[in-house]
């Protein structure tokens, strides 16, 4: 998958001053049939936060995906955008197959896993692969940020699962290490267990301080820092 370049000067000198937090709260998605969309997102298992209306003039519905700090809203007279025009809405998951299995079990169609390959531009309906073409199957190296699956709501608003197991450096402060679900924590523990087994093979001895090693590995992995050896 093509990596979009950034300003190295900015990357090298992040701001040390913390101003007012800017927390992304809402993404608006355009739909044509409000009740149909409500049924779909409820079927996904997302939390229904609100369903407010003002007569026949205005209605807004809010759903929040499991573990997400950001919600979606849709309704009547909420946006002038064409129904189905929202594309490339990313849902970050720690286990792509588990995420696919969950919504397939809810009777919702989802694509097979795929990854980006080469620098040939995708078609007009797939602008969210950063100029790469879709290649069938999860990323062969199972690299973080590299494996996807897609699905759409009844209007055609396009969603992507993206598997992220380790953040790029600087994306998460080590002091902010959090897990949004039991399965996400379990996945981190399994990866730490595999890495720790390799660590003990290299040292040739049993590590009695394995708990601290696990904790160090998990914190570093989530923060995108160099992993312990």
C-alpha positions in Angstrom: 0.0 0.0 0.0 1.3 3.4 -0.9 2.4 5.5 2.1 1.5 9.2 1.8 4.5 11.4 2.5 4.5 13.9 5.3 6.4 17.1 6.1 9.6 15.8 7.8 10.2 19.1 9.5 6.8 18.9 11.2 7.4 15.2 12.1 10.8 16.0 13.6 9.5 18.8 15.8 6.2 17.9 17.3 4.6 20.5 19.5 5.5 20.2 23.2 2.6 22.4 24.3 -0.8 20.8 24.9 -3.6 23.1 23.9 -7.3 22.4 23.9 -8.2 18.8 23.1 -9.9 18.4 19.7 -11.8 15.1 19.9 -13.6 13.9 16.7 -17.1 13.2 17.9 -19.4 12.8 14.9 -19.3 11.6 11.2 -22.4 12.4 9.2 -23.5 9.8 6.6 -26.2 10.6 4.0 -29.0 8.1 3.6 -32.3 8.0 1.7 -34.4 5.9 4.0 -33.9 6.7 7.6 -35.7 3.7 9.1 -33.9 1.3 6.8 -30.6 2.8 7.7 -31.5 2.6 11.4 -32.4 -1.1 11.1 -29.1 -1.8 9.3 -26.8 -0.1 11.9 -28.8 -1.7 14.7 -28.2 -5.1 13.0 -24.5 -4.3 13.0 -24.6 -4.3 16.8 -23.8 -0.7 17.1 -25.1 1.3 20.1 -28.1 3.4 19.5 -27.5 6.7 21.3 -30.3 9.0 20.0 -33.3 9.2 17.8 -34.7 12.7 17.9 -37.3 14.3 15.6 -39.1 17.6 15.1 -42.3 16.7 13.4 -41.9 15.7 9.8 -39.2 18.4 9.2 -36.1 17.0 10.9 -34.9 13.8 12.4 -31.4 12.7 13.6 -30.2 9.2 14.7 -26.9 8.5 16.3 -25.1 5.2 16.5 -21.6 4.4 18.0 -19.5 1.4 16.9 -18.3 -0.9 19.7 -15.2 0.6 21.3 -15.3 3.8 19.3 -15.0 7.3 20.7 -16.5 8.6 17.5 -20.2 8.2 16.5 -22.2 8.5 13.2 -25.4 10.4 12.6 -27.9 10.3 9.8 -31.5 11.3 9.4 -33.8 13.7 7.6 -32.5 17.2 6.7 -29.2 16.4 8.4 -27.0 16.8 5.3 -27.3 17.9 1.7 -24.9 15.2 0.5 -26.2 12.6 -1.9 -27.3 9.4 -0.2 -24.5 6.8 -0.5 -21.8 9.3 -1.3 -19.8 8.6 1.9 -16.9 6.3 1.0 -13.7 5.2 2.8 -15.1 5.2 6.3 -12.5 3.3 8.3 -13.2 0.9 11.2 -10.0 -0.1 12.9 -9.9 -3.7 14.1 -7.2 -5.7 15.8 -8.4 -9.0 14.2 -9.8 -8.8 10.7 -11.1 -12.3 10.5 -13.0 -11.9 13.8 -14.5 -8.7 12.6 -15.6 -10.3 9.3 -17.0 -13.3 11.1 -19.1 -11.1 13.4 -21.0 -9.2 10.7 -21.3 -12.3 8.5 -23.0 -13.9 11.5 -25.4 -10.9 11.5 -26.4 -11.6 7.9 -24.5 -8.7 6.4 -22.4 -9.1 3.3 -18.7 -8.3 3.6 -15.9 -8.7 1.1 -13.1 -11.3 1.4 -9.9 -9.9 2.9 -7.6 -7.9 0.6 -4.6 -5.7 0.6 -3.1 -2.9 -1.5 -0.5 -3.7 -4.2 1.5 -1.6 -6.6 0.9 2.0 -7.4 -1.7 1.6 -10.1 -4.8 3.7 -9.3 -7.9 1.8 -8.4 -11.3 2.5 -10.0 -13.5 5.5 -9.2 -15.5 3.5 -6.7 -12.4 2.6 -4.7 -10.5 5.8 -4.0 -9.7 4.9 -0.5 -6.7 2.6 -1.1 -4.3 5.5 -1.6 -3.8 4.8 -5.3 -3.2 1.1 -4.9 -5.1 -1.7 -6.6 -6.8 -4.4 -4.5 -5.0 -7.7 -4.2 -7.0 -10.7 -3.0 -6.2 -12.0 0.5 -4.8 -10.4 3.6 -1.4 -8.9 3.5 1.1 -11.8 3.2 3.3 -10.4 6.1 0.1 -9.5 8.1 1.7 -6.1 8.6 -0.2 -3.6 10.7 -2.4 -1.2 8.6 -2.1 -3.5 5.5 -5.2 -5.8 5.5 -8.7 -4.8 4.7 -12.3 -5.9 4.1 -15.2 -3.8 2.9 -19.0 -3.6 3.3 -21.7 -1.1 2.5 -24.9 0.1 4.0 -28.2 -0.1 2.0 -27.5 3.3 0.4 -24.0 2.3 -0.7 -22.0 4.3 1.9 -18.8 2.4 2.0 -17.1 1.0 5.1 -13.6 -0.5 5.5 -12.2 -2.8 8.2 -8.5 -2.1 8.5 -6.4 -4.4 10.7 -4.1 -2.4 13.0 -2.1 -4.3 15.6 0.7 -1.9 16.2 0.6 1.9 15.7 3.1 3.9 13.8 5.6 5.7 16.0 4.2 8.7 17.7 0.6 7.9 17.1 -0.1 6.9 20.7 1.7 8.1 23.8 2.9 5.2 26.0 1.1 6.6 28.9 -2.2 6.4 27.0 -2.1 2.6 26.3 -5.8 1.4 26.3 -7.8 -1.5 25.0 -11.4 -1.1 23.8 -12.4 -4.7 24.3 -11.5 -8.0 25.9 -10.7 -9.6 22.5 -8.3 -6.7 21.7 -6.4 -7.2 24.9 -6.3 -10.9 24.4 -4.8 -10.4 21.0 -2.1 -8.2 22.4 -1.3 -10.8 25.1 -1.1 -13.6 22.5 1.4 -11.6 20.4 3.4 -10.8 23.5 3.4 -14.5 24.4 4.8 -15.5 21.0 7.5 -12.7 21.2 8.4 -13.7 24.7 8.8 -17.3 23.7 11.3 -16.2 21.0 13.0 -14.0 23.7 13.5 -17.1 26.0 14.9 -19.1 23.1 17.5 -16.4 22.4 18.5 -16.1 26.0 18.4 -19.8 26.6 16.8 -19.4 30.0 13.4 -19.0 31.7 12.4 -15.4 32.3 11.0 -15.1 35.8 10.2 -11.5 35.1 7.8 -12.4 32.2 5.0 -10.2 33.5 7.0 -7.0 33.2 8.3 -8.1 29.8 4.8 -8.7 28.6 3.7 -5.3 29.8 6.7 -3.6 28.2 6.0 -5.3 24.9 2.3 -4.4 24.8 2.9 -0.8 25.8 5.7 -0.4 23.1 3.7 -2.2 20.5 0.6 0.0 20.9 2.7 3.2 21.0 4.7 2.2 17.9 8.0 2.1 19.8 10.9 -0.4 19.2 9.9 -3.7 20.7 12.0 -5.5 23.3 14.2 -8.3 22.1 
